[in-house]
Amino acid sequence: MSLLSISEPGHSEAPHQHRLAIGIDLGTTNSLVAVVRNGMPMVLHDEDGFKLLPSVVHYLGEGRVVVGHAAKAAQASDPFNAVASIKRLMGRGMADLSDAQRLAYRLHHGSHGGIQNGSHAGLPAETKQGSLEGPKPGLAVGEGMVRLETRDGLRSPVEISAEILKALRLQAERALGGELVGAVITVPAYFDEAQRQATKDAARLAGLNVLRLLNEPTAAAVAHGIEGKGEGVFAVYDLGGGTFDISVLRLSRGVFEVLSVNGDSALGGDDFDLAVYHWILGQSKLAEPSPADRCRLMQQARQAKECLTTHVEADLFARLNTGLIVNLTLTRETLDALSAPLIAKTLIPVRKALRDAGLVIDEVQGVVLVGGATRMPAVQRAVADCFGRAPLTDIHPDEAVALGAAIQADSLAGNHQAGGEWLLLDVIPLSLGLETMGGLSENIIPRNSTLPVARAQDFTTFKDGQTAMSLHVVQGERDRVADCRSLARFELRGIPPMAAGAARIRVTFQVDADGLLNVSAREQSTGIEAGIVVKPSYGLGDAKIAAMLQDSHRHAERDANLRALGEQRLEAERLLESIASARRADGEEWLSAEERVDLEMAVARLKLAMGQDDTSEIRNASDTLNRLCTPFASRRMDKAIHQALRGRELIDFA
């Protein structure tokens, strides 16, 4: 499939020139990067052969950062500095975190920040049916984004997500061997303006040119090649690690149109893990454990949930720092019971999305499952029961979003593929409007409007002689502004003094294909105008991003060396721990006196090297220790095989 790409006259790419563009699925639990090669989308592997990059960032101090599998391994031992599930905090302030108690991090309020180039002053506008007051100073825009305390200082979700995106960018550049022209990055369909802007800021900080932000369910639908299954209406049920989305799409005459979206940006696989975690506490009669023990138990909860995808029972075992041992068995029946309320919560947005699209379930021709949590048998049964048909599962649920993003990126880069042109029309997830008198919200652009979109509405003044107006931009579906998200405030000054209600101020909202907003206000008789590019206080300012980008370029070589040093130290720590564990288990019976001396000397050399800043010395010391342990490991393996075969006869294996 190829999506429609339009170039200005004289600016199209030369024939056969392939430009490198990638699709990125920035996930709560795992992230992926994909590309189109020879007309086929494919997920890229890292140097170790892994497709999935755990969305975990470990701050080691002194500017050293590790991302991915090594960071994930450090969660239980260093929970405050190995940060996971950061996507759930994107674009959110402390007031948004009703689930803050589930996070094992030290959270800080963001500083109060205004809208860039905007004003904090103002009272609401009024529609022509009501009155309108002038500016009133002193109203704050928002408390700002939450930040996390790490050993490298306070870090925002934007900065942490940027580390994940940077790792994916480097992975793609190594694999493709060329310069990237840009990336399509996916976001949950129900991400609001602040969350989308935070994602775009993170990409910019990671050195990525964002070609487009694409809704995750839409990307998955593209990857599934729904157009090859005939025209009609399809639903995409996307249950990831931290978010849930449902999108309803129609394909008709080459137009790939999103009819409606709904969902919950704070509901996902993490919540199923949390339900199992609380079950563990209840079964073990444990009080709330330490952050490190909480991480251990959450990891056990996730592993048990994943095991029960294909098994009917899963064992949970954890040795806590207090010395207590947790040893339980979780059945699929129990997991289904724990999951039932959460699965039921996903079906509420499903019904709302169908209602918004003006459809009934019988009109949906197919359902696509996306996201790792949809592997759960209980989820698949619930979706099948809801839609009255088995869901489509022809593409790996973890990879579909990244593959669809890669297809879109390839098209936006100008790499036209055979098979026809397709037009992709996405929608805005939440309504946008202005505050009017009485603290009410007046919708300008309703939710599920097709992107890009522009709408205008006229407003008027409240008092005689009023010469200024303050406009408060909000997002949400509630009637009261207090129940919506505040996005921006700005002022229009220089209105000619007239009788109340005589002035006509046209306010125009424009939303681009990424779902990002521009607002302008124009007084009709004089033509005076004011406007704002909505930059929620949950993002980073342009100056801050520019400074951080300059720092990253200036210290790129140093950062790469520090990263390599940190990763080598982690490998060395794991090697030392595995040797110590083996010696505790078997004592010294498999080591000769000479081997014991050599081993102790090699261990001491490695510990000494780890205290220095020489990556090659740590690697050499690790290699030496590995070689010395090979005979010991072989004897341990022989012992294990001997014990397993004891009392068995050859005929038993025939």
Buried (B, 14 or more C-beta within 10 A) or exposed (E): BBBBBEEEEEEEBEEEEBBBBBBBBBBBBBBBBBBBBEEEBBBBEBEEEBBBBBBBBBBBEEBBBBBBBBBBBBBBBBBBBBBBBBBBBBBBBBEBBEEEEBBBBEBBEBEEBBBBEBBBBBBBBBBEEBBBBBBEEEBEBBBBBBBBBBEBEEBBBBBBBBBBBBBBBBBBBEBBEEEBBBBBBBBBBBBBBBBBBBBBBBBBBBBBEBBBBBBBBBBBBBBBBBBEBEEBBBBBBBBBBBBBBBBBBBBEEEBBBBBBBBBBBBBBBBBBBBBBBBBBBEBBEBEEBEBBBBBBBBBBBBBBBBBBBEEEEBEBEBEBEEEEEBEBEBBBEBBBEBBEEBBEEBBEBBEBBBEBBEBEBEEBBBBBBBBBBBBBBBBBEBBBEBBEBEBBBEBBBBBBBBBBBBBBBBBBBBBBBEEEEBEBBBBBBBBBBBBBBEEBBBBBBBBBBEBBBEBEBEBBBBBEEBBBBBBBBBBBEEEEBEEBBBBBBBBBBEBEEBEBBEBBBBBBBBBBBBBBBBBBBBBEEEEBBBBBBBBBBBBBBEEBBEEBBEEBEEEEEEBEBBBBBBBBBBBBBBBBEEBEEBBEEBEEEBBEEEBEEBBEEBBEBBEEBBEEEEBEBBBBBBEBBBEBBEEBBEBBEEEEEEEEEEEEEEEEEE
